[in-house]
Amino acid sequence: MTIEQFEYWSLNIGVGVLILFMFFIIYDLGKKSEAGKFGNFILFLALGLGMAGYLIKVFLQFYME
């Protein structure tokens, strides 16, 4: 395995784990604040848009290559 391959896989796995952890943090925030269904929806919508934008960028880059 070359350094470039290692960096590619490490970045993708690391960012994926970070995104999953951030979704857990958003879920836990909604649960601890007793936000309810609508409040959780707003939390995931507002705080998850940045992560969704990154994922869309990754898929677009893959599709355009």
Secondary structure as UniProt FT lines:
FT   HELIX           3..32
FT   TURN            33..34
FT   HELIX           36..64
//
